[in-house]
Amino acid sequence: MPEQRGRKHHQDRVAGTLREEIGSMIGGELNDPRLGLAYVTEVVLARGGKSAHVYVSVDGGEEDTRTTMDALHAAAGFIRLELKARMGVAHVPELSFHLDNSDHVRARMEELLGRIERKKSKAAAASGSNTAPAAQPLVEK
């Protein structure tokens, strides 16, 4: 068990370092005019550490998102070379960039839950005002 825990800790540290370094590159060190306002939300390493999924959130419209993701895919090789130099390691995982839509999904879920709550409160208000007084139970004497 301790070996697996140590391996997991190492992968988490590597993923955190990758997230910070790639984030700083996207934040201002890449000179691609197609890059919009974007930030790295998460890096997930594959089990063997040979590949990594980089989740990126882009602020802007659909066109900004598409061009930013195209720029990141084009710069993946350069980013790997820079990571190798910065981290001082022999191997840097293959990077695949993915759009992180978790903010949009969360906002949509909150909107739908709000609608449900409003419907429930309207139904409760309507049923509360239309109900007749409770009938008295029949008592046998």
N, C-alpha and C positions, 0 to 999 in steps of 0.2 A: 503493500500500500504506500509506504513513504516515497517510493520511486515515482508512482503515478502522480502523487500530490506535488512532488518536486518538478516533474515535467509540466504539469498544468501551470504551476507558478511561473516557470520559465516562459511558457508560451504567452501567458498573460502579460509578463513584462515586455516581451518582444512586441506583442500586439500594441501595447501602450506606447512604446518607443516609436513604432511605425506610425501610429496615429498622430503623435506629436510632430514628427519630422515631416510627414506628408502634408499635414495641416499647415505647417510653416511654409512649405514650398508653395502650396496653393494660395496661401495668404499674401504672397508678394514676391516670391523668388522666381516663379515661372513667368516668362515674358511673352506669353501667348495672348494676343488681343481677344481671343474668343473666350477666355476665362472670365466668368462672371463672379459674383459674390457667392462663394461656396465655402463649406467647411466639412471636415471629416467627422462623422458621428460615431463610427465604429469600425474596427478592423478585426476580422475573424480569420484566424490562421487555420489552415487545414491540419489534420492530425499529424502528418509527418513534417509540417513546416515548409513544404515546397511551394505552396501557393497561399495567397491571402485574398480575401474579399474585402474591398475597401468601400464602405458605404458613405456616400457623400450627399449632403443636403444643399440644394441650390436655391438661393433667394431670387425670385424673378418669375417671369412668365414661362410658357412652354418653349418659346424660341430660345430664351436665355439658357434654360435647362438643357435643351438639346445641344446647343453649341458648346456649352461648358463641358458636358459629358464627352462630346467628340474631341475636345481639346485634351481632356484627361486621358482618353484612350490613346490618343496620338503621342502623349508625353510619357506613357508608362515606362518605356525603355530608359529614357533620360532619368526619370524619377528613381528607377532601380539602381542606375549607376551612381547617382547622388547618394542614395541610401547606403550603398556599399562603402563609399568613401567616408561618409559621416559616422556610420556605425562601426567601421573597422572590422567587418566580418567577411568571411570567404563566400558566403552564400546569402543572397537576399531572395525572398520568395517571389514567385510570379505574382504580379498584381492584376486584379480584375476590379474595375470600378463599377459600382452599382448605385443607382439613385435610391436614396432613403426617403420613402414616402410616409414615414411614421407620423410626422406632424399633420399631414393632410388626412390620414386615416383617423387620427385622434380627434381632429376638429370635426370630421364628419360624424363620428360616433357620438360626440358630445351634442351635436345638433340633433341627431335622431333621438337621443335620450331626452333631450329637452322637449322635443315634440311629444313624446310619450307622456312625460310628466304633465305637460299642459293639457293633453287629452284626458288624463286621469283626473286632474283637478276640475276640469269643466264637467266631466261626468259626475263627480262627487257633488259638485255644486248643484247640478241639475237634479240629481236624485234626492238631494237633501231638501230642496224647496218644493218638490212635487209629491212628496210622500204624505199620506194621510196619517192622522194620529193612530198609534198602534191600537189594534182591537183588544178589548178586555177579554181575558180567557173566561170561558164558561165555567161556572162553579156549580156543582150539584149540591143540592141541599137535602 
